[in-house]
Amino acid sequence: MSLITPDQTPAAVLFDMDGTLTEPMLDFPRIKREMGIGDQPILEALAAMSPGDRAAAEAVLLRHEGEAARLSRLNPGCREVLALLERSGIRTALITRNSRSSVQTVLQTHQLAIQVLISREDAAPKPDPEPLYHACRRLDVSPGEVWMVGDGEFDVQAGLNAGARTVWVSHGRLKHFPETPWQEVTDLWALEALLGKHLTP
Ligand SMILES: [Mg+2]
């Protein structure tokens, strides 16, 4: 872990949704099988399809996302982390490759308050840095002063691509990608502890 200094206090915290704020919601192998895309990343496979094939495959994806969002469960520590940020006056954004409707279902189901929502309808998907830039513009902060928190390789890549401080939530997994996040935490309790070193409630 790198040394913490006061200037690393986040101006805002950008979160991934699936697997980060919530327990992993989506059965990716099953969705990919039903979409007939092999092991390709879903959004990139959709973009490469003909319009007719894309409509059918997208319907499969939306059905799975909707069901998963309705059944979603928060990861332990989620409410506590968001409450700490709120008490500290640190704003938040949610940046996901999922649909806007599934994001809204998750936030309404769990009554979570997050200031800025960036779904795949709003910007190119992670690992592209565009959704992070978009969130930063709306929060009026610069990418270099935010933390990007996520459990996936795309989160780390997007965070590094945007020049954000990138925190990977490992859930106890060994790192399975080459990029090096700024910090690694095992879960949201560990993130709360890390944030606690930087914030004055
Ligand atoms: Mg994730």
Boltz pocket constraint, residues with backbone or C-beta under 6 A from the ligand:
constraints:
  - pocket:
      binder: B
      contacts: [[A, 16], [A, 17], [A, 18], [A, 19], [A, 20], [A, 150], [A, 151], [A, 152]]
      max_distance: 6.0
